[in-house]
Amino acid sequence: MSSEIKVAVNGALGRMGSTVLTAAAAENGVTPVGGVDIAASSDSVTIVGTSVSVPLTFGLAELFDIDKPDVVVDFTNGEAAKDSIIACINAGVRVVSGSTGLSPDDLEEIKQLSAEKGVGVLSASNFALGGVVLMHLAGIASKYFDYADLLESHHEMKVDAPSGTALSIAESMIVGRGKGFEQNVADLQTLEGTRGGDFQGINVHSARMPGRVARHEVVFGALGQTLTMIHDSINRESFMPGVMLGVKDVVGRSELVIGLASVLGLDKSKP
């Protein structure tokens, strides 16, 4: 059906990639057509929760030869993510990326190529709708407080710290406030690093442990009061509505879009 958006997943054998394939199979207007994974040891993968199998290849080029998708959802990391996104753009395939480790220079390169080729890319640090709303609300609240701490915790396998979402929240807070925060500097720090990382006056703390998926907590402080905002992702399924919204949005894009806020219309409602 021409109205169906054909989706492939890069990193299809990973926990997130597998969840995306299952979500795509259940989503109206979306059809999973393949997966890519460097750990591929067979030529197909069965989508969890279904009896459907799709082609599985070691690389994107091999999959595009079999069935070229409209959108690739990419949850790989760092240099692999950049290379994958560039390969998709050059092939005329749009991308929804939740990849971590992309540098500002990487994003600038992707932005320029995306515009040159007219191929849409959505890069987001968090696809949980509540997490995106938290970023927005933290930006609004920041202008009313002088002190802030940002605490994030994730599963023990997460490779980067702090999380990309935490950095996006911190950036939203600075934009909303229009300047850095005031900060207590301890006269005596008996355990180095206890106050966390410093992002323009925001103390940022990262925890890694089994049992967590993703949690972000912003605490604002003022005379005689605090304001706390918390978002929890209990499981990876929490990211899927956002990913599917991204898939349906990016097919109408011809440039790089950063963050899910614009997809939700939150970029049009700045405080």
N, C-alpha and C positions, 0 to 999 in steps of 0.2 A: 504493500500500500504506500503510495507516494506521500500520504499525509503523515506516515509514521517516521519518527526521527530515529535513524539507525545509530546505535551507540556501541562503541567498543571501550574496553577498560584496559589501561596500561597499569601493570601491577595486579593482574587479575587473580593471582594465587594468594595474595596477601589478605589479611583480615578485612581491611577496608575495601579492597578491590572486589573480593567475593561478595561483600554486602552490597556494593554498588550494582553488580550484576543481578543479584536477587531483586533489588529495588527496581531496576530497569525492566525486568521481566514482568513485574506487577504493575508498572505505571502505564496508564492510558496514553496513547500517542507516542510511546517509546518502545523500541524493539532492540534488545541486545543482539549484536551480530558477531561478536568475537572478543577475544582477550589476548593480551600480550604479557609475557613474563619471562625474565631472564632465567627463571628456574623451570621453565617448561620442559617436561619430559615426555609429553604425548602431544598429539595434534588436535585435541579437543578438551574441553572442560565442561562438566555438568554443573549447571547453575543450582546452587544450594536451594532446597525447598521446592524444586521442580524436577521434571524428567527431561528438561530441555538441555541439549548440549550445543555449544558453539565452538567454532574453530579457535585453537590456541596456538600462537606462534612465539618464537623467541624474540622477534623484532617487529617494529611497526611496518616496515617496508613489506615484509612477508605477508602480514595480515592485509595490507592495502591491496596486494595482488589477488587475494582471495575474495574479499568483500570490503570495499572502501566505505567506511562509516561516514555519517554526517558530523559526528562529534566523538572525540576521544576524551574520556574522563581519566585524569592522570593523578595518581597519588604516590608517585615516586619521590625521590629526594635529591636535592642539590644539583650537581652537574648532570646527573642522569635525567632529571626533570627538565632542565633547560634544553638539553639535546633533543629530548622527546617532543617538547613543545615546538621547537624550531622545525623538526622533521614534519610535524603535523601541518604547520603553517605552510611550509614549502609544498606540501601535497594537497593544499586546499581544504584541509580538514580542521574544523573548529575544535577548540579545546576548553574543557572545564578542569581547572587545576586546583587541587588542594595541597599541592606539594610544598614541603618545607625546605628552607635553605637557599631559596633564590635571593641573590643579592640585588641591591638597587641597580647595579650595572647590568645584571642579567635581565631584570625587568625592563630596563631602558632598551636593551637590544631587542627583546621580544616585542616591545611597544612599536619600535620603528619597523620591524619586519611585518608585524600584524597590519599596520597601516599601509605599508607598501603593497602588500598582497591582498588587502581587503578581506582578511580572514579573522573572525572574531575569536578572542581569548578571554576567558573569565578566570582570574586568579584570586582566590580567597583564602584567608588564613583560617576561617571557620565557617562551616556550612550549617551549624545549628542555628535555627532562626532566633532562639532566645539569646544566644551568644552575640549575634549581630545587633539585636535590640539593646543588649547590655552595653556594647560599644557606644551606641548612639546616646543612651541615657547617661552614661558616664561623662560623655562630652558636654551634655547639658548641665549636669550637676557641678562640673569642675569650676565654673566661674564663681560659685558661691562658697568655696572652701579653699583654705590655704595649705592644708596638709593632706597627703594621701599615701596609702600603701596599696600595693597590688599583689595578691597572692594567687599563684596558680599551681595546680597539682595534676599530674598525669600518670599513666601506667609506666612501669619501670623500663619499658622497651623504647620509649621516646628518645630520639637521638639529640634533640636540640633543647636548650634552656636559655632564657625563658621561651615559652611557646610563641609562635607567630601571632596567635590571638592576643596574648598578653601584650606584645609589642604594639599591635593594632589598637588595643584599648588605651594603652599609654599615649600613643600618638593622638588619638581622639580627645583624650583628656587635655593634652597640651594645646591642641587647636581650640578646644572649647574655652579654655581658660585664657588663652592668648599669651601666655608666658609660663615659665617654670613654677613649680611649687616651692614653698618654704620647706625646710628640712631640719630636723634635729640631728646634730652631730654629737655622738657620745664622747664625753671626755675620756672615758676609759672603756675600751672594747676588749673584754677578757677572752673572747673567742672571735677571731677574725672572720669577717663576712656575715656576722650575725644580723646586721642591719640590711642585708640584701644588696642587690644591684641598684645603681642610681640612674634613673632615667629622668633627667631634668627635674630633680627633686622628688620624684616618686620612688619610694623604696619598693623594689620588685623582688619577690621571693618565689622560688621554684621548689616543688616537692615531687619526687618520683617514687611510686610504690605500686605493688600489685593491688588489684581491687579498684583502682581508679580508671576511669576513661578520660574525662576532662572536667576540671572545675576551675572557675575563675571568680575571684572575689575582690571587689574594690571597696576599700574603707576610707571614707573621707572624715577628717577631723576638724572641728572648730570649737570655739569656747563653749564648754558645757554640753557638747553634743557630738555624736558621730552619725554617719549615714553609711550603711553597708548594702552593697548590691552583690548578689551571688547568682551565678548560673552553673548548673550541673548538667553534664551529659552522662546519662546512666549507662548507655550502650551506643554502639556505632550506628544503630538504626536511627538515632536522633539526628544524624547528619543527612539522612537520605531525602527528606522533603526539600531541603535546601539544594542538594545536588541536582535533584530532578527539576526544580525551578531554574537552576543555572543552565541545565541542558536545553530546556525549552526557550530560555532567553537568549543564549549565545548564538543560536541559529539565525537570529535577526541582527547580529552585531558584525561590524567590519573593522573593529579595533580592539585594543586591550582595555579591559575593564578590571579595576582593582576592587575587590571586596563585593560582598553580596548586598551591601546597603543600597546600591543603585538599582539592583534587581527588585528590591522591596520598596523602592521609592523613598527611602530614608534620606538619600542625598538631596532630595528636594525640600526637606523640612528641617533645615539647619536652624538651631536656636538663635 
